[in-house]
Amino acid sequence: GLAQRGNLPISDAWLANPSLPDDILKEAVPGNIRKAEHFLAVLKRLVRFLDGRLETENVENEMPVSFVASIHSQAGIDQRMLRFCYDRLHSLLLTLEITDTDEFMHIQTICDFATLIGTYSRGFSIIIEPYDDRMPEVRDPVIQLSCHDASLAIQPVFDRFQTVVITSGTLSPIDLYPRLLNFNPVISRSFTMSLTRDCICPMVLTRGSDQLPVSTKFDMRSDPGVVRNYGRLLLEMASSVPDGIVCFFVSYSYMDGIVNSWNEMGILQDIMQHKLVFIETPDVVETTLALDNYRKACDCGRGAVFFSVARGKVAEGIDFDRHYGRLVIMFGVPFQYTLSK
């Protein structure tokens, strides 16, 4: 994006494509897609192939090597042609002097996908899902390209600069990241949090007000007693804690289920007697709007509760400081789900 707008020096043009090796960026486009009509014919065959792969009833997980081989055998598109889809489309748009590329966003996504699977034989996997787990009765197929190697994106930075400083407030455990990013740190330091006053009081709750055990373990999380006790806990906190309360759940599906249960039990309505309720969703625009209104409710003294997902966009990127986060409630520990697709 920076390179296309002219804000990136020519010597740093590689930053516009950090996932592509330097030899691919300099290599010539294959002759069989050099003409526009030939390239468009290749794209049509590729789109038909992807459309056919979406006609599946089961979840499929495939490595780039076998996926590219399927494209070659069924659509007649070899690996080298796939590698240059991004570059050829970009060249075509420049030739046609198209400045507003929003209309071509979908075909750009397909070309990005083709270039990545044609470039890397390892570090990625292609996942095809016929429906959303939250609504299995509604057919909504999707193809996902999942990257399992974070070092692919950071490697050009290490190659370009002699000294790289990586800092963050969420790098714990710090020993994990050199292995993930494939580098040897010269200096590694971890500092404790410094506070001007003692303002944090962590507590672990294992039983509800009726002395029933509460847990988000899979075999207990849907128990009506557990759901009711979690709701009562939040209700009691909302009635006594001022300003903003942030609640983190272990997953979107669990958050949707427990909020629906609270609504049926009438707990959600009782909470809204004390504070407004806002919810994070997978949609970025909706979540941004919810965050803005959450801050407004806290600023005007009305108070609000924000439901979010641990390891999500809000949990990793938003700072709930001062009156925006008087209380944080974690409904369960967000362990990585090892059986996830």
Secondary structure as UniProt FT lines:
FT   HELIX           2..5
FT   HELIX           10..16
FT   TURN            18..19
FT   HELIX           22..26
FT   HELIX           31..33
FT   HELIX           36..53
FT   STRAND          60..62
FT   HELIX           64..75
FT   HELIX           79..83
FT   HELIX           85..95
FT   TURN            96..97
FT   HELIX           102..104
FT   HELIX           105..119
FT   STRAND          124..131
FT   TURN            133..134
FT   TURN            136..137
FT   STRAND          139..147
FT   HELIX           151..160
FT   TURN            174..175
FT   HELIX           176..181
FT   TURN            209..210
FT   TURN            218..222
FT   HELIX           224..240
FT   STRAND          244..249
FT   HELIX           252..265
FT   HELIX           267..271
FT   TURN            272..274
FT   STRAND          276..279
FT   HELIX           284..299
FT   TURN            300..301
FT   STRAND          304..309
FT   TURN            310..311
FT   HELIX           313..317
FT   HELIX           322..324
FT   STRAND          327..331
FT   TURN            338..339
//
